[in-house]
Amino acid sequence: MQRITNSPVFNIGLLTFGAAIYSIGVKDIVMAKGLMSGGVSGVALLLYYLTGVLGPGVYYFLLNLPLMGLGWVTLSRRFILYTVYGMGILSLFMQLMPERTLITDPLLAAIFGGAVMGAGSGLMLRTLGSAGGTDILAIWLNQKYNLRIGQFNFFFNLAIFAAGLAFYEPTLVLYSIILSYTNSKVMDYFLALFNQRKMVFIISDKADDIAKDIIHTLKRGATFLHGAGAYTGKSKRVILTITNTVQIKRLEELVFSHDPNAFFVVENTFNVLGEGFSRRKVY
């Protein structure tokens, strides 16, 4: 699976698919109601609304050119090359896709437009690259000045919506804020969709037998943590293992078949990097 997700065909295909979905949200839902989004795409839409020429795809491409230059000298070649493709194909789709009106109600347009755009952004960020935009600048500022990426994006979007208030009705700007919020939430969901893991702590007197079954039956790794009972002072070996949502029930049955009195503690974890799980995305 890691070989597939690291292959150029997979990454280029997913970047293309995500860009197409994002562009549908922009051209078929958002632009019809005159709404804005966050990030560089929001600036591109604002410029297009003010001038009425060139098109949002052209503005998005031009705004990204200096950011691509910054990324070329500060970030990894693999990441920036995939990002250049993602930025280019997104600009092309945003420019060439026909503008239609799929949703007439502005509130529904803000919600569903943000959801569609967030899905596209999340899919593109699941690759070894991105769609460009503020991601490049945010990563650079984080590496150079330790400025948090989320903090930068918040203030950048705040500036866009403040500029929007100077040119548009406050109601449209408020709808745009709803769109941006929906966008970020759906994007986070798509980023976590295939990365959700379960971190499990198992406390049992049958730790050796349970660990063997985890390794040989479930084909998962396990680690012994050394602890002691606070009341009895007796030494205990605590099993730590990581599994997915599909196997969690099988793991539960395995543990309690060995020891009905075991403690079984499950925690959700967003991302696990390492052998058998995800690889670190290098910027």
Secondary structure, 3 states (H helix, E strand, C coil): CHHHHCCHHHHHHHHHHHHHHHHHHHHHHHHHHCCCCCHHHHHHHHHHHHHCCCCHHHHHHHHHHHHHHHHHHHCCHHHHHHHHHHHHHHHHHHHHCCCCCCCCCHHHHHHHHHHHHHHHHHHHHCCCCCCCCHHHHHHHHHHHHCCCHHHHHHHHHHHHHHHHHHHCCHHHHHHHHHHHHHHHHHHHHHHHHCCCEEEEEEECCCHHHHHHHHHHCCCCCCEEEEEECCCCCCEEEEEEEEECCCCHHHHHHHHHHHCCCCEEEEEEECCCECCCCECCCCC
